[in-house]
């Protein structure tokens, strides 16, 4: 492992950003060109050849699809000033959305990549919402404008209509499809062209005559948007005065950092236009100093704590990813928000109240690591040696502890039995699956108490399939998967009050637990909430946690078909106890019994996962595909035309999708395609409940 000098660069020259997009929009291709033009690599790695630097797993090379978020550090010099770029290339496939979630949690900015033929797609909306959730400023890059059907203006319109009206063109492409040769920067009104995509530099030329009118139109739109963020510039604009370009750039940076403007440019990610994109990343995406200081909670006092991006502040760092590395063991990816992380030091895991020793500190370049002397505030890197820290844990100074906001992941929607192939595999399967759950928080594992089968749950069939391949190639565990099953849930339709009483008298010390619970339905996705409303010591304080534990265990298997119960609020409000016979065990049983009886009385029902599906078909197959969707209980939400194809948007139950791709291909002579992602849970029709109950039995 190489030893690197972690050259100190002022924080205002650091950019922590990621590339996010729908699958196949060209994220990794864009990232690879950035590495090439910054000098990090000397040869461009092509995704379709399995040679991309950022797609380093065997499964990624074989399939040409990004599976895990890959981090790297490179440097870009603009106007003689060297900037440090910490880049994370994220997956576009919906099954690996957790990689996007945890990356956006620690990034200061993002570049959203769009396919110029299709504009906004289903997963684009998902990653955009994730970026909104973490208040991440964005630049938009419309890719593949060199391909037949590539349309910058249609893509820009789809961004404005489906994502944000604040998306505003920053540059216009010169030429279309095969004739794409460059772009016009709207602020400085200069044109930049290249003669072939392998050319390293862009050549400055006059703005083409046939574009001058359009450039003036879109420049005016951009300026109108920029001046909203500065009263002085607004005054100049209204008075008809010419505003200096430098002032416009400064204010555009301000508006972008506030997520009030999303600059949009486009081109071919395989060409030198990426140099222009790098300039814009430096110009408009925030440094760690431009984003608000991170806030957390002091675990001792529960007070809000603020940490500034300063080496002199007490340490605060978030673990956002943990992987098992064959060369270094457990490798933890961290974002340092304040203070300094050094090898050989001890840090406090304030989430777990455990001390951790930092073995080595690394800069990460995809599959390669470089040792450094420290990771400073505002930096992203790797740590070797921590044994107890997992994704979402906060590292801090023990005398100044803080817990930062955790990372929340979606629950898995598909499950399958997993079987070891040999006796040797059987012996190590539990250990390997435990490691997998640490690496990927959206993978869950449980043992079926009736069949003793091991069940693995994930975000989709592809997700589970990839993990079985990775366990075989990287962890030496050969397994096979059973048929995929839908992760159903149960909930309640009305509020009820229910008594739970557990009394046992057997000669000696007996058992006595007695409680009253109120069950209330919650909004979809709200989860479980427990409230203590006991007054006057009807139940002693020490027994309340036992009641909660009983309820939580009862939530694991509902009364209709044994599926987990969700979206319910439970309040314990009364009960009684016995001075001698009461115990935690008795109150736990009483709590569980009250919940089960309460669920039976509260109009219980079954929920199923609903997928948002986007189907693209030629015109002549629209009728057949609409009929296919209707036969699958799909609810069609709308249709539009895109790139000469009909695009149907619908909600479809996950249980109906397992053979959908095969039937779609058969119905469209192989010319139809679809993309789906989890949307929400919805009630199963009463006509199907009996069959589900029978299947569960």
N, C-alpha and C positions, 0 to 999 in steps of 0.2 A: 504494500500500500504506500502510495507516494505521500511525501511530506510536503504540504503546501504552505506558502506564505500567505496568510490572510491579510493582504495589504489593507491598511486602514483607509477607508473612503468615507468622507463626510456623509451623514445620513441623508442629507437633502439630495445626494447623488445616487441613492439606492432606490430601485423599483422592485417591489415584491408583487409579481403578477402571474396570472395563469391564462392558458388558452382554454376556452369552453365552447361547446357547440353540439349540434345534433351529429349522430354518427355519419361518417363519410363526407363531412363538410370540408375537411382538410386541415384539421387542427395540428396533427402531428407533422404533416408536410410543411405547414407554416413554421412550426417550432424548429424543424430541421433546417430550414433556410435561415432562420435567425441564428442558429448555432454556426452555420457556414459563414454568414456575413460578419458575425462578430469575431470570427477566427477561432472559435472553440473547436470546430472540426474543420478538416482540410478537404473533406470529400462529402458531398451531399448524400445522406442515407435515404433511399427511397423506401416508402412503406410497402409498395406492391412487390418489391424485391426481397422483403424481410430484412432489410439492412438499416432500418431507422435506428438512430442512437437511442431515442426516447422510448421505442418499443423494444425492450431488451429481453423480456421473458420469451421462452421457447414458444409458448402458446400464442403470444402476440406476433412473433415472426411468422409462424405457420399460418395464422388466420388473417394477418394484415389489419388487425383491429386492436386499439388500445384497451387494455384490461385494468392496469393499475396506473395511478397518477405518478409520473416520473418527474423528479426535481433536478434542476441543474443551475449552475451559476456561470454567467458569462459577462463580458464587458463591452460596452459600446461607447465609442468616442464621438462626440458631436461638438463641432466648432472648437476642437482642441481640449474639451473637458471629458474626462473618463467617467462613465457611469457604470455602476454595478447592477446587473439584472439578475434577480433570483426568479427563475421561471419554473412553473409547474404545468406540465402538459397533462390534461385530464382526459378520462375516457368519454366517448360520446354515447356508448350503448347504455340504455336505461337500466339494465341489470347491475351496472357498476356505478350507479348514481351516488353511492356513499363516498366514492373517491372524489367526486366533485364537491359534495357537501363538506367534507373535512378540509379540502384544499381552500375553498372559498372562505372558510372560517378563519384562516390565518393569512389570507392575502389582502393586499391593499388595493389592488386593481385587477382588471381582467380585459383580455381581448376576446370578443365574441366573434367566432368565424361563421359565416353563412355560405351556403352553396348558392352561387349566383343564378343557377337554373330554377331553384325552388324557393329561395328566400327563407322566411321563417318556417320551421318545421316543428313537429310535436315536441321533440326533446329540447329544441331551442327555447321554447316557452318555459320548460321545466328549469333549465339551468339559469335562465333570466330571472325567474322567480327566486331561485336559490341565491343569486347575486343580490337581488332586492332585499332578501331576508337579512343578509349580512352587510348591507349598505356598501356594496363594492362598486366604485366607479368603473365605467366601461368605455372602451373604444370598439367600434364595429368594423370588421373587415369582410367585405363581400368577395369571396373567392370564386375561382373557376369561371371568370368572365370570358376566358379564352375559348370556352367550350360552346358548342352549338346550343343555343337556348339561354346562354348567360345574359342576364339583363340587370344592370346596376339599378336602373330607375324603378323597375318593378320590385326588386328586392328591397330597395329603400322604402317604397310605399308599404310593403308588407311589414317591415320593421316598425314604421310609424303607426300602422293600423292595429297590429297585434301585440306589440311590445311597449312602445312609448312614442308619444307625439314629440318628445324632445330629441329624437334621433334626427341629426342634421348633417347633410353632406359637407365634408371637409375638403374633398377632392373629387374630381370627375374623371372617369376613364377616357382615354383617347382610343377610339376605335372599338369594335366589338368582335367577339368570337375570334376567328383566325387573324383578324386585323388589329387585335388589341396590341398597342405598342407603348403605352405609358399612361400618364395622368396629368391633370392640371390642378395645382394647389390653388384653392380658391382665395386664400388670404393674401399670398404674395403675387397671385395672378401670373404664375410662371408654369410653363409646361416642361415635363421631364419624360424623355422617351428612351427606349432601348431598341437595338436592332435584332437581338435574339435573347432568349431567356437565360442563356449562360453568361451573358455579359455581366461584369461585376458592378459597373457604375451606371447611373442614369445620366443622360446627356440633357442639358438645359437647352430648350428651343423656344421660339415665340409661340404663343397660344394659337392653335389652328384657327383660320378665319371662320370656318363653319361652326366653331364652338363658342365664339366670342359672346353671342347673344345668350346662350345657355349659361355660360360662366358668369355673366353679369347677373342673371336671374338668381342663380343658386348662391352667388356670393352675397347678394342682398338679403336673402333668406337667412344665411349664416350670421351676417352682421346684426340683423334684427334680433336674432336669438342671443348673441353675445352681449349686446348692450343692455339686456335685461339685468345683467349682474353687476352693473356699474353705473351709478347715477350720472357721473361726469361724462362718460361715453354716450349715455343715452341723450344727454343734453346736446352734445356735439352732433350726434346723429340727427336729432330733430331739427337742428339749425342748418343741416345740410353740409356740415364741415367734414373734411377728409380726416379719418381717424388713423393715426400711425399704426402700421401692421404690428409693431412690437406691443403696443397697448392692447390690440385685439387678441394677440396670442396669450398675453398674461391673463386677460379676463376670460378667455376660452378655457384656460387651465383651471381657473377658479370655478367656472361653471361646471366643468367636467368632474372635478373633485367633489362638488356638491351633488353630483348625479342630476344636475339640472339640464345638462347637454350630454348627448351621446354622439361624439363625432363619428362619421361614417366615411370610409374610403374603400376602394375596391381594386381588384386586378387579378393577377395570376400568382398564387403563392410560390410558384416555382421560379419566379423571375426576380429581377433586382428591385422591383417595387417594394419588396420586403425591407429594403434599406429606408424607404420613406416611412414604412410602418414603424420601424425601430426609432426613427426620429420622433414620431408622434407619441410613442410610448414614453420616451424621455420628456417630451414637451408637455404632455397632458395628463398622464397617470400620476397618482400621488406618490410621494416618498413617505417613509414612516413618520416624518415630522408633519405631514399635511393632513393626516387622519387624526381624529380625536384620541386622546390618551385612553388606554384600555382601562375598563372598570371591572372590579371584582368584589368579593365579600371577604372580610376578615372572619375566619372561622371561629375565633375566640369571642369576638364582640358582636358579630353579625352586621357590622357597619360596612357601608360601601367604601371601597378603597380605590384610589386612582393611581395608576402607574404610568409614568411618562417614558417615552423612548430615550432614555438617558442611562449611560453606563453607571452613573453615580447613584441612581435610584436602586432600592433593594430589588433583588432578582425576582422576576416573574416570567415564566415560560409555559407554553402549552404544548403537551404531547398530542400531535394530531394524527400520528400513524405509527404502528409498530409492525416490524417484519422480522421473520427468522431468516437470517443471512448465513449461507454456508461458510462464508469466510470469517465473519466477525461475531456470529451468534445473534443475540437480540439487538436489533438496530432500531432506535426510537427517533422518529423525525420530530423536531421541535421548532417552534417559533419563539424567539426570545423577544419579549416586549419591553423589559427593563433589566438593568444590571448586566452581568457577564457570566457566562458558563465556561468553566475551565476544566481540563482533564485532571483527574486525581482529586477533585474537590468533592465535598458532600453537600447535597441539596435536600430540601425538605419537600416531600410529596404531600402537599397540604390537603389534597383530596382524600388520601388514604391514611394520613398521620403516620407516615413512614419515612425513615431516612434512606436516601439512595446515594450510592457512590457513582460518580461520573468516571468511567474508564477512559475512553478517548472521545475527542470531539472532531467531527468530520464536516467537510464540505462535500456535497453529493452531486455527482454528475451521472445521472441515470444509474447504470450498473456499477460505475466506478466511484471510489471514495478517496478523498485526500485529507490527511490529518492536518489539523490546524491547532494553534495554541489557545484559541478562545473563540466563542461565538458571542457577539456583542448585541446590545439592544437594537432591535430592528432587523436582525438577521435570521435566516432560516438555515438549518443544518441538521446533522445527525449526531446522536449520542450512543456510544456503546457502553454496556456494562450495567444498565439499570435492570433490575429483576422483577420489580412489582408494579411499575408504572405502565398504564395502558392508555389507549386513545381517550382523550378528553381530560386526562389528569393534569393538574397544575403543579409545576415545580416552583418553589419559592425559597426565601430565606426563612429559617426556622424562627428567628426572633421577629420577623416582619411577615407573617404568613398572609397569603391571599389565595382565594379560589376564584379562578376565572370562569366565565360562562362555558358550560360543557357543550359538546356537539351532540345533537339529537339526530338519530337515524330512523328511517322508516322501518316498520315491522315487516318481516318476510311474508310473502303471499303464496309461495309454493313450497310443498314438502315432498320428500321421497324417502323410502327406506334405503339405507346404504349397507352393503354387505361386503365384508373382507373376502379377498380371493383365496387366501391361504391361512393356515394356522398361525404363521409368523405375522401376517397382516392383522389377524384378529388380536394378537397380543399387544400390538402397538397402536391400534386404531384409536382408542380413547385418547392417548397422549397427542396424537397428530391432530385429531379433531379439536382438542382444546387449544392447540396453537393456531389453528385456522380461525377459531372464534375470536382470538386476540387480534389477529391480523385484519379480519373483516367483521366488523360489528353487526353487519346485516345477515351473517350466517348464524343460525341457532341450531343447537343439537339437543335432542332429548331421547330418552328410552321409553318406548311404549310399555306401560306396566303390564298389559295383558299378553302381548305377543313377545315381549323382550327384544323386539327389533329396535335398532338404532335409527332414528329419524333425523334427517338433515333438512333444514329449512332455509330458503333463500329468496331472492327477488325475481327469479324466473328459471325456466329450464336451462337456458344457456349459462346462467350464473352457476347453477349446481354442476353442470357438465364441465365447465372450465375448472372449477375447484377440484373435481375428481381427477382431472388431467394434471393439475398442478401438484396435488398430493402424490401422484405417481412419479412425476418427473423430478420434483424438488425435495420430496419428503420420503420417498421410497415406500409409499403405501398404495397398494393396488386394491381398488374397490370397484363394485358395480352398483348402479342405481336401479331402484325399482321404478314402477310407474309413477309419474308425478301426480300429486294430489293438491287440491285447492285448500288454502288455509281459511276455513270458515270461522266465523265468530258468532257469539250469541249476545243478546242485549235484552233490555226490558222496555215495555211500552207505557207503563204507568207507575205512579208512586204507591208504595205500600208501607205499612208498619208491621213488623213481625217479631214475635218473641222467640228467643232461644234459651232453652233450659237444659242443663246437664246435671243430673243428681244421681249419685251412686252411693249406696250404703252397704258395706260388706263386713260388718263386725268391728273392724278397727277404724282408722281415719278414713272418712268418706271423701267424695268429690262433689263440689257444688259450684256451678257457674250459671249465672242468669243475666241475660241482657235483652234489651229492646233495641231493634235497628229500624231505621227508616231508609228505604231504598228509593232513589229517584233517578229517572233517565237523564242522561246528559246529551249535549249536542254531539253529532257524529265526529269522531276524532278527538274528543275531549279526554278520553281515557278514564282512569279510576281515581276517585277522590274519597278520602276518609276524613270524617269530622268527629271530634269529641265534643258532645253537647251535654255530658253528664253533669248534673248539678247536685250539690249537697252531699257528695260522697256516697251516692247510691251504689256506685262501683268504685272501689279504691283505685287511685291513680295507677298503681303498679300493675293492675290487671287490664287496663285499656289497651296496651300494645298487644296483649295476648288475643283480645277480641279482634283487633285489626289483622293479626297474623292468621287467625281462623278464617276471616273473610277473604284475605288474599289467597289462601290455599283453595277456598271454595271457588274463587274466580277462575281457577285453572281448568275446571270442567263444569260446563253449564248443565242444566237439568233437561234440556231437550235432546241433545245428541252428544253431549260431552265436549263441546268446543269451548275454548276460552271465552269468558264474559268480558265485554268492554263497554266503555261509555256509561258508567254508572257511578252515582254518588251515594255513599253509605254514611249515615250518621248514627252513632251510638248515643242514645239520649236518656236511657233509664236502665234499671236492673236491680239486682240485690246480691248480697254475698253472705257467707257464713264465716264467723270468726275463726273456726277451726278447719272446716272442710274445704273452703275455697282455695283454689290454686290456679296458676297460669294455664295449666293443661286443661282444667275444667272450663275456664272462660274461652279458651281457644276453640274447644269443641262446641260450646254454646254459640259463639260467633259464627262458626261455619254452618251450623244447623239453621240458625236464624236467617242467614243469607240464602241458603238453598231453598228453604220453605218460602222465603220472601220472593225469590226469583220465580218460583212456580205460580205465585199469586199475582205477579206483576205483568201479566200478558207478555211472556217471553217470546222472542222470535230469533231467527237465524239471519246472519248477515253474510254476504258473499263479496269478494273483491271484484270491483268493476274496473276494466281497463279502458283507457282512451285510445281509440284506434284511428289511424289515418291510412286510407286505402287509395292508391293511385292507379287508375286504369284508363286505357284508351276509351274514347266515346262509345264505340260499338258494344262494349261489355258492361256499360253502366247498369242496364236492367238486370243482367244475371247476377252482378255483384250486390246490387241492392237486395235482390231476393235472397242471396246467400246470407247477408247480414241479418235480414229479418228472420230467417230460419234459425239464427243463432241467438235470438232474443236481444239483438242489438237495438239501441235507440239512436236513430240517425239524427245528428245535431245540425248538419248543414253540408253543402257541397260547393265547390268552386273549381275554377279552371286554373291550372298552373303548368307551365312548360308544355302546353299542348295536350295535357292529360286532365281527366276529371279526378278531383280530390274529394273523397267522402270522409267526413269526420263523424264518428259515432262512439257511443259508450257500449261496451260489450262485456258480459260476465266472463271472468277468467276461465270458468269451467267449460265455456263453449269455444275456447281459442286453441286447444291443443292440436286440432287437425285443420285449423283455419288456413294456414299457409298452403298446405297441400291442395285443399279444395279451391282456393283462390287461383292457384296456378292452373289447375285443371279447367276452371271456368273461363280463363282468359288466355288460353294457349300459351301460358308461361309469361304473359306480358304484364300481368298485374303485380303490384308489390304493396306491402303493408308495413306499418310500424306501430307498435303499441307500447304503452307505458301505464303503470298503475295510476288510477285516478282517485278512487274512493271506495268505501264499503257501502252497500245498499241492501235493503231487505230482500230475502229470497221469497219468490211468489209462494203462496200457500199450497199451490198444486204440486210443488216440488219438495215440500218439507218432508212428507212421509218417506219418499225415496232416500233422502239424505239421512234420515234417522235410521232407516234400514241398512244403508251403506255403513254408517258409523258402527252399528252393532256387529 
